[in-house]
Amino acid sequence: MAAPREVKAWHARYTYRLRVSSTALTTLLAEWDCCRWVWNQCVATSRAAHKARQECGPAHLDKMLTGWRAEHQWLRAGGSVPQQQIIRDFARSRAKAIDDIKARLPMKRRAGMPRFKKKDQADLTLNYTRRGFRMKDGRLHLAGGIAVTVVWSRELPADPSSVRVYRDSLGHWYCSFVVPAQTEPLPQTGKVIGVDWGVKETATTTSDAHDLPHPEHGKKAAQRLARYQRMMARRKPRPGQAASKGYRTARRQAAKEHKKVVRQRQDTARKWAKKVVRDHDVIAVEDFRPKFLAKSTMARKAADAAIAATKAALIEMGRKHGRDVRLVHPTHTTMDCATCGARTKHALPLCERTYTCTACGAVSGRDKNSARVMLVRAGLNPAGADRVRPPAPLGQEAA
């Protein structure tokens, strides 16, 4: 009898809709004003410390927060937990930007230094640790006497360690709990699959039944979205004037359309990822970063494909169910032959959709060949690639 596989613990987020009363709404907005003020003070302190060549770590900012709360009674009225957490978020953001500068990354790849949060543009987000919230009678009680009703669409698998309360562009309120989740292993299938990302088809795999065609959710909603954007352009208020009711209505309709497209993309990605993970034990995924496509002629179609979100959904689903997901370096994956391992002398143009190997004469679809290359580089043996060993450097990258 085979020994049971080890079950590994990992953390996951469980998000629920909130029903916020008028009293709770007023308190939450006041809480966010306090946190936003603390963030802006941290930004100002950080910039002054940078000019004076002094340190500005979270410990120093915590001491300053104690002084700020002693000076301002309105700040003392707010909860200390979300204010301390926003200092942690600021310190994490600043440390990431400094690390990118020390690593001498290009400007386009660096994380920018934290900036001031404007009242009308900043996203409302409040973070609470375990001592800052509790759940009683199906309601979420936050520090400061804030009680909100949670729409429990599913049960929490364990006690949460923290919660994030935020508001989206439509004005809807959500809470996101961090809980220690357990891996849910699926039955072994003995199958492997390679995944290649693209624009014509979002995902091309070594299995025809698991290819993901381009859903074109954004293209289908473009006509309605353009209508609302034209309405906003006609009703755009002048600087210093309040927005009209027609402008606010058009802006809300446009936000609803954007939100619908986002949810459609997430739903498509998760359903496809679940199908791939359920039917295969090992998944070789191209470690593709589609950021450069934003400056190409395919920017709109590439953004509509949501490759990054689909890739993240596949990796997350594989971790949840204990599958072996291997990320493969994408260099020269369209130039290598999956049958003999030969490499073409020149890069294939995008208009050429058929791959023909000059060494062995193998002919296959360009994306299908790339998907089989993923398996070879990951150290697996796809059908039709017997007795093929990947080159040593590529094999090390895939590992």
Secondary structure as a PSIPRED ss2 file (coil, helix, strand):
# PSIPRED VFORMAT (PSIPRED V4.0)

   1 M C   1.000  0.000  0.000
   2 A C   1.000  0.000  0.000
   3 A C   1.000  0.000  0.000
   4 P C   1.000  0.000  0.000
   5 R C   1.000  0.000  0.000
   6 E C   1.000  0.000  0.000
   7 V C   1.000  0.000  0.000
   8 K C   1.000  0.000  0.000
   9 A E   0.000  0.000  1.000
  10 W E   0.000  0.000  1.000
  11 H E   0.000  0.000  1.000
  12 A E   0.000  0.000  1.000
  13 R E   0.000  0.000  1.000
  14 Y E   0.000  0.000  1.000
  15 T E   0.000  0.000  1.000
  16 Y E   0.000  0.000  1.000
  17 R E   0.000  0.000  1.000
  18 L E   0.000  0.000  1.000
  19 R E   0.000  0.000  1.000
  20 V C   1.000  0.000  0.000
  21 S C   1.000  0.000  0.000
  22 S H   0.000  1.000  0.000
  23 T H   0.000  1.000  0.000
  24 A H   0.000  1.000  0.000
  25 L H   0.000  1.000  0.000
  26 T H   0.000  1.000  0.000
  27 T H   0.000  1.000  0.000
  28 L H   0.000  1.000  0.000
  29 L H   0.000  1.000  0.000
  30 A H   0.000  1.000  0.000
  31 E H   0.000  1.000  0.000
  32 W H   0.000  1.000  0.000
  33 D H   0.000  1.000  0.000
  34 C H   0.000  1.000  0.000
  35 C H   0.000  1.000  0.000
  36 R H   0.000  1.000  0.000
  37 W H   0.000  1.000  0.000
  38 V H   0.000  1.000  0.000
  39 W H   0.000  1.000  0.000
  40 N H   0.000  1.000  0.000
  41 Q H   0.000  1.000  0.000
  42 C H   0.000  1.000  0.000
  43 V H   0.000  1.000  0.000
  44 A H   0.000  1.000  0.000
  45 T H   0.000  1.000  0.000
  46 S H   0.000  1.000  0.000
  47 R H   0.000  1.000  0.000
  48 A H   0.000  1.000  0.000
  49 A H   0.000  1.000  0.000
  50 H H   0.000  1.000  0.000
  51 K H   0.000  1.000  0.000
  52 A C   1.000  0.000  0.000
  53 R C   1.000  0.000  0.000
  54 Q C   1.000  0.000  0.000
  55 E C   1.000  0.000  0.000
  56 C C   1.000  0.000  0.000
  57 G C   1.000  0.000  0.000
  58 P H   0.000  1.000  0.000
  59 A H   0.000  1.000  0.000
  60 H H   0.000  1.000  0.000
  61 L H   0.000  1.000  0.000
  62 D H   0.000  1.000  0.000
  63 K H   0.000  1.000  0.000
  64 M H   0.000  1.000  0.000
  65 L H   0.000  1.000  0.000
  66 T H   0.000  1.000  0.000
  67 G H   0.000  1.000  0.000
  68 W H   0.000  1.000  0.000
  69 R H   0.000  1.000  0.000
  70 A H   0.000  1.000  0.000
  71 E H   0.000  1.000  0.000
  72 H C   1.000  0.000  0.000
  73 Q H   0.000  1.000  0.000
  74 W H   0.000  1.000  0.000
  75 L H   0.000  1.000  0.000
  76 R H   0.000  1.000  0.000
  77 A C   1.000  0.000  0.000
  78 G C   1.000  0.000  0.000
  79 G C   1.000  0.000  0.000
  80 S H   0.000  1.000  0.000
  81 V H   0.000  1.000  0.000
  82 P H   0.000  1.000  0.000
  83 Q H   0.000  1.000  0.000
  84 Q H   0.000  1.000  0.000
  85 Q H   0.000  1.000  0.000
  86 I H   0.000  1.000  0.000
  87 I H   0.000  1.000  0.000
  88 R H   0.000  1.000  0.000
  89 D H   0.000  1.000  0.000
  90 F H   0.000  1.000  0.000
  91 A H   0.000  1.000  0.000
  92 R H   0.000  1.000  0.000
  93 S H   0.000  1.000  0.000
  94 R H   0.000  1.000  0.000
  95 A H   0.000  1.000  0.000
  96 K H   0.000  1.000  0.000
  97 A H   0.000  1.000  0.000
  98 I H   0.000  1.000  0.000
  99 D H   0.000  1.000  0.000
 100 D H   0.000  1.000  0.000
 101 I H   0.000  1.000  0.000
 102 K H   0.000  1.000  0.000
 103 A C   1.000  0.000  0.000
 104 R C   1.000  0.000  0.000
 105 L C   1.000  0.000  0.000
 106 P C   1.000  0.000  0.000
 107 M H   0.000  1.000  0.000
 108 K H   0.000  1.000  0.000
 109 R H   0.000  1.000  0.000
 110 R C   1.000  0.000  0.000
 111 A C   1.000  0.000  0.000
 112 G C   1.000  0.000  0.000
 113 M C   1.000  0.000  0.000
 114 P C   1.000  0.000  0.000
 115 R C   1.000  0.000  0.000
 116 F C   1.000  0.000  0.000
 117 K C   1.000  0.000  0.000
 118 K C   1.000  0.000  0.000
 119 K C   1.000  0.000  0.000
 120 D C   1.000  0.000  0.000
 121 Q C   1.000  0.000  0.000
 122 A C   1.000  0.000  0.000
 123 D C   1.000  0.000  0.000
 124 L C   1.000  0.000  0.000
 125 T E   0.000  0.000  1.000
 126 L E   0.000  0.000  1.000
 127 N E   0.000  0.000  1.000
 128 Y E   0.000  0.000  1.000
 129 T E   0.000  0.000  1.000
 130 R H   0.000  1.000  0.000
 131 R H   0.000  1.000  0.000
 132 G H   0.000  1.000  0.000
 133 F E   0.000  0.000  1.000
 134 R E   0.000  0.000  1.000
 135 M E   0.000  0.000  1.000
 136 K E   0.000  0.000  1.000
 137 D C   1.000  0.000  0.000
 138 G C   1.000  0.000  0.000
 139 R E   0.000  0.000  1.000
 140 L E   0.000  0.000  1.000
 141 H E   0.000  0.000  1.000
 142 L E   0.000  0.000  1.000
 143 A C   1.000  0.000  0.000
 144 G C   1.000  0.000  0.000
 145 G C   1.000  0.000  0.000
 146 I E   0.000  0.000  1.000
 147 A E   0.000  0.000  1.000
 148 V E   0.000  0.000  1.000
 149 T E   0.000  0.000  1.000
 150 V E   0.000  0.000  1.000
 151 V E   0.000  0.000  1.000
 152 W C   1.000  0.000  0.000
 153 S C   1.000  0.000  0.000
 154 R C   1.000  0.000  0.000
 155 E C   1.000  0.000  0.000
 156 L C   1.000  0.000  0.000
 157 P C   1.000  0.000  0.000
 158 A C   1.000  0.000  0.000
 159 D C   1.000  0.000  0.000
 160 P C   1.000  0.000  0.000
 161 S C   1.000  0.000  0.000
 162 S E   0.000  0.000  1.000
 163 V E   0.000  0.000  1.000
 164 R E   0.000  0.000  1.000
 165 V E   0.000  0.000  1.000
 166 Y E   0.000  0.000  1.000
 167 R E   0.000  0.000  1.000
 168 D C   1.000  0.000  0.000
 169 S C   1.000  0.000  0.000
 170 L C   1.000  0.000  0.000
 171 G C   1.000  0.000  0.000
 172 H C   1.000  0.000  0.000
 173 W E   0.000  0.000  1.000
 174 Y E   0.000  0.000  1.000
 175 C E   0.000  0.000  1.000
 176 S E   0.000  0.000  1.000
 177 F E   0.000  0.000  1.000
 178 V E   0.000  0.000  1.000
 179 V E   0.000  0.000  1.000
 180 P E   0.000  0.000  1.000
 181 A E   0.000  0.000  1.000
 182 Q E   0.000  0.000  1.000
 183 T C   1.000  0.000  0.000
 184 E C   1.000  0.000  0.000
 185 P C   1.000  0.000  0.000
 186 L C   1.000  0.000  0.000
 187 P C   1.000  0.000  0.000
 188 Q C   1.000  0.000  0.000
 189 T C   1.000  0.000  0.000
 190 G C   1.000  0.000  0.000
 191 K C   1.000  0.000  0.000
 192 V E   0.000  0.000  1.000
 193 I E   0.000  0.000  1.000
 194 G E   0.000  0.000  1.000
 195 V E   0.000  0.000  1.000
 196 D E   0.000  0.000  1.000
 197 W E   0.000  0.000  1.000
 198 G C   1.000  0.000  0.000
 199 V C   1.000  0.000  0.000
 200 K C   1.000  0.000  0.000
 201 E E   0.000  0.000  1.000
 202 T E   0.000  0.000  1.000
 203 A E   0.000  0.000  1.000
 204 T E   0.000  0.000  1.000
 205 T E   0.000  0.000  1.000
 206 T C   1.000  0.000  0.000
 207 S C   1.000  0.000  0.000
 208 D H   0.000  1.000  0.000
 209 A H   0.000  1.000  0.000
 210 H H   0.000  1.000  0.000
 211 D C   1.000  0.000  0.000
 212 L E   0.000  0.000  1.000
 213 P E   0.000  0.000  1.000
 214 H C   1.000  0.000  0.000
 215 P C   1.000  0.000  0.000
 216 E C   1.000  0.000  0.000
 217 H H   0.000  1.000  0.000
 218 G H   0.000  1.000  0.000
 219 K H   0.000  1.000  0.000
 220 K H   0.000  1.000  0.000
 221 A H   0.000  1.000  0.000
 222 A H   0.000  1.000  0.000
 223 Q H   0.000  1.000  0.000
 224 R H   0.000  1.000  0.000
 225 L H   0.000  1.000  0.000
 226 A H   0.000  1.000  0.000
 227 R H   0.000  1.000  0.000
 228 Y H   0.000  1.000  0.000
 229 Q H   0.000  1.000  0.000
 230 R H   0.000  1.000  0.000
 231 M H   0.000  1.000  0.000
 232 M H   0.000  1.000  0.000
 233 A H   0.000  1.000  0.000
 234 R H   0.000  1.000  0.000
 235 R C   1.000  0.000  0.000
 236 K C   1.000  0.000  0.000
 237 P C   1.000  0.000  0.000
 238 R C   1.000  0.000  0.000
 239 P C   1.000  0.000  0.000
 240 G C   1.000  0.000  0.000
 241 Q C   1.000  0.000  0.000
 242 A C   1.000  0.000  0.000
 243 A C   1.000  0.000  0.000
 244 S C   1.000  0.000  0.000
 245 K H   0.000  1.000  0.000
 246 G H   0.000  1.000  0.000
 247 Y H   0.000  1.000  0.000
 248 R H   0.000  1.000  0.000
 249 T H   0.000  1.000  0.000
 250 A H   0.000  1.000  0.000
 251 R H   0.000  1.000  0.000
 252 R H   0.000  1.000  0.000
 253 Q H   0.000  1.000  0.000
 254 A H   0.000  1.000  0.000
 255 A H   0.000  1.000  0.000
 256 K H   0.000  1.000  0.000
 257 E H   0.000  1.000  0.000
 258 H H   0.000  1.000  0.000
 259 K H   0.000  1.000  0.000
 260 K H   0.000  1.000  0.000
 261 V H   0.000  1.000  0.000
 262 V H   0.000  1.000  0.000
 263 R H   0.000  1.000  0.000
 264 Q H   0.000  1.000  0.000
 265 R H   0.000  1.000  0.000
 266 Q H   0.000  1.000  0.000
 267 D H   0.000  1.000  0.000
 268 T H   0.000  1.000  0.000
 269 A H   0.000  1.000  0.000
 270 R H   0.000  1.000  0.000
 271 K H   0.000  1.000  0.000
 272 W H   0.000  1.000  0.000
 273 A H   0.000  1.000  0.000
 274 K H   0.000  1.000  0.000
 275 K H   0.000  1.000  0.000
 276 V H   0.000  1.000  0.000
 277 V H   0.000  1.000  0.000
 278 R H   0.000  1.000  0.000
 279 D H   0.000  1.000  0.000
 280 H C   1.000  0.000  0.000
 281 D C   1.000  0.000  0.000
 282 V E   0.000  0.000  1.000
 283 I E   0.000  0.000  1.000
 284 A E   0.000  0.000  1.000
 285 V E   0.000  0.000  1.000
 286 E E   0.000  0.000  1.000
 287 D C   1.000  0.000  0.000
 288 F C   1.000  0.000  0.000
 289 R C   1.000  0.000  0.000
 290 P H   0.000  1.000  0.000
 291 K H   0.000  1.000  0.000
 292 F H   0.000  1.000  0.000
 293 L H   0.000  1.000  0.000
 294 A H   0.000  1.000  0.000
 295 K H   0.000  1.000  0.000
 296 S C   1.000  0.000  0.000
 297 T C   1.000  0.000  0.000
 298 M C   1.000  0.000  0.000
 299 A H   0.000  1.000  0.000
 300 R H   0.000  1.000  0.000
 301 K H   0.000  1.000  0.000
 302 A H   0.000  1.000  0.000
 303 A H   0.000  1.000  0.000
 304 D H   0.000  1.000  0.000
 305 A H   0.000  1.000  0.000
 306 A C   1.000  0.000  0.000
 307 I H   0.000  1.000  0.000
 308 A H   0.000  1.000  0.000
 309 A H   0.000  1.000  0.000
 310 T H   0.000  1.000  0.000
 311 K H   0.000  1.000  0.000
 312 A H   0.000  1.000  0.000
 313 A H   0.000  1.000  0.000
 314 L H   0.000  1.000  0.000
 315 I H   0.000  1.000  0.000
 316 E H   0.000  1.000  0.000
 317 M H   0.000  1.000  0.000
 318 G H   0.000  1.000  0.000
 319 R H   0.000  1.000  0.000
 320 K H   0.000  1.000  0.000
 321 H C   1.000  0.000  0.000
 322 G C   1.000  0.000  0.000
 323 R C   1.000  0.000  0.000
 324 D E   0.000  0.000  1.000
 325 V E   0.000  0.000  1.000
 326 R E   0.000  0.000  1.000
 327 L E   0.000  0.000  1.000
 328 V E   0.000  0.000  1.000
 329 H C   1.000  0.000  0.000
 330 P C   1.000  0.000  0.000
 331 T C   1.000  0.000  0.000
 332 H C   1.000  0.000  0.000
 333 T C   1.000  0.000  0.000
 334 T C   1.000  0.000  0.000
 335 M C   1.000  0.000  0.000
 336 D E   0.000  0.000  1.000
 337 C C   1.000  0.000  0.000
 338 A C   1.000  0.000  0.000
 339 T C   1.000  0.000  0.000
 340 C C   1.000  0.000  0.000
 341 G C   1.000  0.000  0.000
 342 A C   1.000  0.000  0.000
 343 R E   0.000  0.000  1.000
 344 T C   1.000  0.000  0.000
 345 K C   1.000  0.000  0.000
 346 H C   1.000  0.000  0.000
 347 A C   1.000  0.000  0.000
 348 L C   1.000  0.000  0.000
 349 P C   1.000  0.000  0.000
 350 L C   1.000  0.000  0.000
 351 C C   1.000  0.000  0.000
 352 E C   1.000  0.000  0.000
 353 R C   1.000  0.000  0.000
 354 T E   0.000  0.000  1.000
 355 Y E   0.000  0.000  1.000
 356 T E   0.000  0.000  1.000
 357 C C   1.000  0.000  0.000
 358 T C   1.000  0.000  0.000
 359 A C   1.000  0.000  0.000
 360 C C   1.000  0.000  0.000
 361 G C   1.000  0.000  0.000
 362 A C   1.000  0.000  0.000
 363 V E   0.000  0.000  1.000
 364 S E   0.000  0.000  1.000
 365 G E   0.000  0.000  1.000
 366 R H   0.000  1.000  0.000
 367 D H   0.000  1.000  0.000
 368 K H   0.000  1.000  0.000
 369 N H   0.000  1.000  0.000
 370 S H   0.000  1.000  0.000
 371 A H   0.000  1.000  0.000
 372 R H   0.000  1.000  0.000
 373 V H   0.000  1.000  0.000
 374 M H   0.000  1.000  0.000
 375 L H   0.000  1.000  0.000
 376 V H   0.000  1.000  0.000
 377 R H   0.000  1.000  0.000
 378 A C   1.000  0.000  0.000
 379 G C   1.000  0.000  0.000
 380 L C   1.000  0.000  0.000
 381 N C   1.000  0.000  0.000
 382 P C   1.000  0.000  0.000
 383 A C   1.000  0.000  0.000
 384 G C   1.000  0.000  0.000
 385 A C   1.000  0.000  0.000
 386 D C   1.000  0.000  0.000
 387 R C   1.000  0.000  0.000
 388 V C   1.000  0.000  0.000
 389 R C   1.000  0.000  0.000
 390 P C   1.000  0.000  0.000
 391 P C   1.000  0.000  0.000
 392 A H   0.000  1.000  0.000
 393 P H   0.000  1.000  0.000
 394 L H   0.000  1.000  0.000
 395 G H   0.000  1.000  0.000
 396 Q H   0.000  1.000  0.000
 397 E H   0.000  1.000  0.000
 398 A H   0.000  1.000  0.000
 399 A C   1.000  0.000  0.000
